[in-house]
């Protein structure tokens, strides 16, 4: 019997489009995720009841007392299930400040009205996602956030939708992003860059273990928690490794438009103006621009570029126009050079050269341990990176402090018009079936 999800033989005269394959992969991942979550919950429930029975026996309760206690527990569980099944909406949250705005929506700090918890809410317009062929991308982002229950990826709390918008509600990391640190520090000494890069490697490895590729690694997408440690965010371009031949940047004209629009709206320091842009190709591996195929090794190239920027002060392929940057990346053998004036250690130079290189020779080809074992990381305690004091602890006055993010003006109301609050959709939106998620609390 063929295993669920295993590859089928597809006749050459019956080609299947990348979009169809990605939809099939999404359905497969969604079913597997739901099954694994249900199985885990059932196993945890059995273990919990075993503990309860042992505790009641230790207390010497009578059969009647045990029955009463079990009835109370089941009643509380039923109430919890009813709460979990309750539909959540944007009206369950109070808006705070906007901390991000991109091509497909905005990110805002919000507070849950009932619990008082503070989150970051990503709001995306459905029509834009459909018109710009981003439906599968937002599904992949929601998928990876729901799957990646580890300390290295931003935690997803809820995902839901209404008539016009999609919402991802995640933990709020008040320390800003790695670009914020690079703007303040310009160049990091190698001993500091080593720790930040090590945490990035752990984060990327955790994504690869789920069979996903991030594909959009850059300092803006590496967030800093209140404890100063890193987490990966913005998985809008992440892709399942089984379907890694599609090119997300084949339309360079559109990329150029995004780039120009972003520059027109920026007025921060030069470094941020030049490098922190939507759609910037600076960190993209050369094989992504071709149709020859690529895999998770593209993320290791991106980390090599980020490391270069940490210790040199700018990305290695930067140009005023994104087309020129793309050309420099494609011709990296001729254009890439580590400047002598950076005075990097031999170990740092060797690591950069082994990450920013041809994919077949790239460090990480045989897994993250290949990178971890590089001499540059001698002395790094990989298992306890998050348990040690961070290099920099962000200063914040409150749980909704947004000082480490850019400021954005209000463009539209946070809540949809009142009629939408009471209006029930007559049919499901076929483009976003299975998008709803609520983390077990």
C-alpha positions in Angstrom: 0.0 0.0 0.0 1.3 3.4 -1.0 2.2 5.6 2.0 0.1 8.8 2.3 1.9 11.7 0.7 4.5 9.6 -1.2 5.4 10.7 -4.7 3.3 9.2 -7.6 4.5 8.5 -11.0 3.3 11.3 -13.3 3.2 10.7 -17.0 5.3 13.2 -19.0 2.3 14.1 -21.2 0.3 15.1 -18.1 2.2 17.9 -16.6 1.2 19.2 -13.2 1.6 22.9 -12.6 3.7 24.2 -9.6 0.6 25.8 -8.2 -1.3 22.5 -8.3 1.6 20.7 -6.6 1.8 23.4 -3.9 -1.9 23.2 -3.2 -1.6 19.4 -2.9 1.4 19.8 -0.6 -0.5 22.3 1.5 -3.5 19.9 1.9 -1.1 17.1 2.8 0.7 19.2 5.4 -2.6 20.5 6.8 -4.0 17.0 7.3 -0.8 15.7 8.8 -0.6 18.7 11.1 -4.2 18.2 12.3 -3.7 14.5 12.8 -0.4 14.9 14.7 -2.0 17.6 17.0 -5.0 15.4 17.7 -2.8 12.4 18.4 -0.6 14.4 20.7 -3.6 15.8 22.6 -5.0 12.3 23.1 -1.7 11.0 24.4 -1.4 14.0 26.8 -5.0 13.5 28.0 -4.3 9.8 28.8 -1.1 10.8 30.8 -3.0 13.5 32.6 -5.8 11.2 33.7 -3.3 8.7 34.9 -1.8 11.4 37.1 -5.2 12.4 38.4 -6.1 8.8 39.3 -2.8 8.3 41.1 -3.4 11.6 43.0 -6.9 10.6 44.1 -5.6 7.2 45.3 -2.9 8.9 47.3 -5.5 11.1 48.9 -7.5 8.0 49.8 -10.7 9.3 48.3 -13.8 7.1 48.2 -15.5 6.0 45.0 -18.1 8.7 45.4 -15.6 11.4 46.0 -13.6 10.2 42.9 -16.7 10.4 40.8 -17.5 13.9 42.0 -13.9 15.1 41.3 -13.9 13.5 37.8 -17.3 15.1 37.0 -15.9 18.5 38.0 -12.8 18.0 35.8 -14.9 16.9 32.8 -17.2 20.0 33.3 -14.2 22.3 33.3 -12.8 20.6 30.2 -16.1 21.0 28.4 -16.2 24.7 29.2 -12.6 25.0 27.9 -13.6 23.2 24.7 -16.5 25.5 24.2 -14.2 28.5 24.6 -11.7 27.0 22.1 -14.5 26.4 19.6 -15.7 30.0 19.8 -15.0 31.9 16.7 -12.4 34.6 17.2 -12.4 37.9 15.4 -10.7 41.3 15.2 -13.2 42.6 17.6 -11.6 40.5 20.4 -8.6 42.8 20.3 -7.8 46.4 21.1 -5.4 48.2 18.7 -2.1 49.7 19.8 0.6 51.1 17.6 1.5 50.0 14.0 5.0 48.5 13.9 5.2 47.4 10.3 3.7 48.0 6.9 4.4 46.1 3.6 3.1 45.3 0.2 0.3 43.1 1.5 -0.7 44.6 4.8 0.4 45.9 8.2 1.6 44.6 11.6 0.2 46.1 14.7 0.6 45.6 18.5 -2.8 44.5 19.9 -4.2 43.6 23.3 -6.7 40.8 23.8 -9.7 42.3 25.4 -10.6 39.4 27.6 -7.1 38.2 28.8 -5.1 41.4 28.5 -2.4 39.6 26.7 -0.3 41.6 24.2 0.4 40.3 20.7 1.5 41.3 17.2 -1.2 41.1 14.6 -0.5 40.8 10.9 -3.4 42.0 8.8 -3.5 41.2 5.1 -6.1 42.2 2.5 -7.5 39.1 0.8 -8.0 40.8 -2.6 -4.4 41.9 -2.7 -3.2 38.3 -1.8 -5.4 36.9 -4.6 -4.5 39.5 -7.3 -0.8 39.2 -6.6 -0.8 35.4 -6.5 0.2 35.3 -2.8 -2.5 32.9 -1.6 -0.2 29.9 -1.3 2.5 32.0 0.3 0.2 33.2 3.1 -1.0 29.6 3.6 2.6 28.5 3.9 3.4 31.2 6.4 0.4 30.2 8.6 1.4 26.5 8.2 5.0 26.9 9.3 4.1 29.2 12.2 1.5 26.6 13.4 3.9 23.7 12.9 7.1 25.3 14.4 6.4 25.0 18.1 10.0 25.8 19.2 11.9 28.7 20.8 13.5 29.8 17.5 10.4 30.8 15.6 7.8 33.4 16.4 4.8 31.7 18.1 1.5 31.8 16.4 -1.5 32.3 18.8 -4.4 32.6 16.4 -5.2 32.9 12.7 -8.6 33.8 11.4 -10.3 35.7 8.6 -13.3 38.0 7.9 -14.9 39.0 4.6 -12.0 41.2 3.5 -8.9 40.4 5.6 -6.7 37.6 6.9 -5.2 37.9 10.4 -2.2 36.2 12.0 -1.9 36.9 15.7 1.6 36.2 17.1 3.7 36.8 20.1 5.1 40.3 20.3 8.9 40.6 20.4 9.6 44.2 21.6 13.3 44.3 20.8 12.9 45.1 17.2 14.9 43.3 14.6 18.6 42.5 13.8 18.6 45.4 11.3 17.8 47.7 14.2 21.0 46.5 15.9 23.1 46.9 12.8 21.8 50.5 12.3 22.8 51.3 15.9 26.2 49.5 15.8 27.1 49.7 12.1 29.7 46.9 12.5 29.7 44.1 15.1 32.9 42.7 16.5 33.4 39.0 15.6 32.7 37.7 19.1 29.3 39.3 19.1 28.5 38.4 15.4 29.4 34.8 16.3 26.6 34.6 18.9 23.9 36.2 16.7 24.9 34.1 13.8 24.8 30.9 16.0 21.3 31.7 17.1 20.3 32.3 13.4 21.7 28.9 12.5 19.7 27.2 15.2 16.5 29.0 14.0 17.1 28.1 10.4 17.9 24.5 11.3 14.5 24.3 13.2 12.7 25.4 10.0 14.6 22.9 7.9 13.7 20.1 10.2 10.1 20.8 9.3 11.0 20.4 5.6 10.5 24.1 4.9 12.8 26.7 3.4 12.6 30.2 4.6 13.8 31.8 1.3 13.6 35.4 2.6 16.2 35.6 5.4 17.4 39.1 6.0 18.1 41.2 9.1 14.5 42.6 9.0 13.1 39.1 9.5 15.2 38.2 12.5 13.4 39.6 15.6 14.7 40.3 19.1 12.8 39.2 22.1 12.6 41.2 25.4 15.3 38.8 26.6 17.6 39.8 23.8 17.5 36.4 22.0 16.5 35.9 18.3 13.5 34.4 16.6 12.7 34.0 13.0 9.6 35.8 11.5 8.0 36.7 8.2 7.5 33.4 6.5 5.6 34.9 3.6 8.0 33.3 1.1 8.7 30.1 2.9 8.3 26.9 0.8 8.0 23.2 1.4 11.3 21.6 0.4 9.5 19.2 -1.9 8.5 22.0 -4.2 11.6 24.2 -4.2 12.1 24.7 -8.0 9.6 27.6 -8.3 11.2 31.1 -8.6 9.6 33.8 -6.3 11.5 36.6 -8.0 11.2 35.9 -11.7 9.3 39.2 -12.3 12.2 41.6 -11.6 10.1 44.5 -12.9 7.6 44.1 -10.0 10.6 43.7 -7.7 12.0 47.0 -8.9 8.6 48.7 -8.4 8.4 47.4 -4.8 11.9 48.6 -4.2 11.4 52.1 -5.6 8.1 52.5 -3.7 9.7 51.6 -0.4 12.6 54.0 -0.9 10.1 56.8 -1.7 8.5 56.3 1.7 11.6 55.9 3.8 13.3 58.8 5.5 15.5 57.0 8.1 19.3 56.8 8.2 21.0 55.9 5.0 21.8 52.3 6.0 18.2 51.6 6.7 17.1 53.4 3.6 19.4 51.3 1.4 19.2 47.9 2.9 15.9 47.5 4.8 13.6 47.3 1.8 10.6 45.1 0.8 11.7 42.8 -2.0 15.4 43.6 -1.7 17.4 40.8 -3.5 20.7 41.4 -1.5 20.3 38.2 0.5 19.0 35.8 -2.2 21.1 32.9 -3.4 22.0 32.8 -7.1 20.3 29.5 -7.8 16.9 31.1 -6.8 17.1 33.3 -9.9 17.4 30.3 -12.2 15.0 27.5 -13.1 17.6 24.8 -12.4 16.2 24.1 -8.9 17.2 24.9 -5.4 16.8 23.6 -1.9 17.4 24.6 1.8 21.0 25.5 1.0 19.6 28.9 -0.2 19.1 29.8 3.5 22.7 29.1 4.3 23.8 31.5 1.5 21.5 34.2 3.0 23.1 33.7 6.5 26.5 34.1 4.9 25.4 37.4 3.4 24.0 38.5 6.8 27.2 37.5 8.5 29.2 39.5 6.0 27.0 42.5 6.7 27.4 42.1 10.4 31.2 42.3 10.3 31.8 44.4 7.2 29.0 46.9 7.5 27.1 46.4 4.2 25.8 43.5 2.1 28.4 42.2 -0.5 26.2 42.6 -3.6 24.5 45.9 -2.9 23.7 48.3 -5.8 21.4 51.3 -6.2 19.1 49.3 -8.5 17.8 45.8 -7.7 18.5 44.5 -11.2 22.2 45.4 -10.8 22.2 43.6 -7.4 20.7 40.5 -9.1 23.3 40.6 -11.8 26.1 40.9 -9.2 24.7 37.8 -7.3 24.4 35.8 -10.5 28.0 36.7 -11.3 29.2 36.3 -7.7 32.4 34.5 -8.7 33.5 37.8 -10.4 31.9 40.3 -8.1 32.2 38.9 -4.6 35.2 40.0 -2.5 35.9 40.4 1.2 37.5 43.8 1.7 40.9 43.7 3.3 40.2 46.8 5.3 37.6 44.8 7.3 40.5 42.9 8.9 38.5 39.8 9.5 40.1 36.8 11.2 41.0 33.8 8.9 38.2 31.8 10.5 35.6 34.4 9.7 36.8 34.8 6.2 36.8 31.1 5.6 33.2 30.8 7.0 32.0 33.5 4.7 33.7 32.0 1.7 32.2 28.6 2.4 28.6 30.0 2.8 28.7 32.5 -0.1 29.7 29.9 -2.7 28.4 27.5 -5.3 25.5 25.4 -3.8 27.3 22.1 -4.3 30.3 23.3 -2.3 28.3 25.3 0.3 28.7 24.6 3.9 25.5 23.2 5.2 25.0 20.9 2.3 25.1 18.0 4.7 23.1 19.7 7.4 23.5 22.4 10.0 26.1 20.5 12.0 28.5 21.1 9.1 28.4 24.8 9.9 28.3 24.4 13.6 31.6 22.4 13.5 33.4 25.2 11.6 36.4 26.6 13.6 34.8 30.0 13.8 32.3 28.6 16.3 34.8 26.9 18.6 33.6 27.4 22.2 29.9 28.0 21.3 27.6 26.1 23.6 24.9 25.3 21.0 22.5 23.5 23.4 22.4 26.4 25.8 22.4 29.5 23.6 19.0 30.7 24.8 19.9 29.9 28.5 22.8 32.4 28.6 22.5 36.2 29.0 22.0 37.9 25.6 24.5 40.3 24.2 22.0 43.1 24.2 18.9 43.5 26.2 16.3 45.9 24.6 15.1 48.8 26.7 11.3 48.9 27.0 9.0 50.6 29.5 5.9 48.5 29.0 4.7 45.4 27.2 3.3 47.6 24.4 6.5 49.7 24.0 7.3 50.0 20.3 10.4 52.2 20.4 12.5 49.6 18.7 10.3 49.7 15.6 9.6 52.3 12.9 6.7 54.6 13.4 3.7 54.4 10.9 0.8 56.7 10.4 -2.8 55.4 10.5 -4.2 54.8 7.0 -7.4 53.0 7.7 -9.6 52.0 10.6 -8.5 48.9 12.6 -12.0 47.5 12.9 -14.2 46.9 9.8 -17.5 48.7 9.5 -20.1 47.6 12.0 -22.3 45.7 9.5 -19.4 43.3 9.0 -19.3 42.6 12.7 -22.8 41.1 12.6 -22.8 39.8 9.1 -22.3 36.0 8.7 -20.7 34.8 5.5 -23.1 32.6 3.5 -20.3 30.5 2.1 -16.6 29.8 2.9 -13.9 31.6 1.0 -12.5 28.8 -1.2 -9.1 30.5 -1.4 -8.5 30.3 2.4 -10.1 27.1 3.6 -8.3 25.7 6.6 -6.7 29.1 7.5 -8.3 29.3 11.0 -6.0 28.3 14.0 -6.2 28.7 17.7 -3.3 27.5 19.9 -4.3 25.2 22.7 -4.1 27.2 25.9 
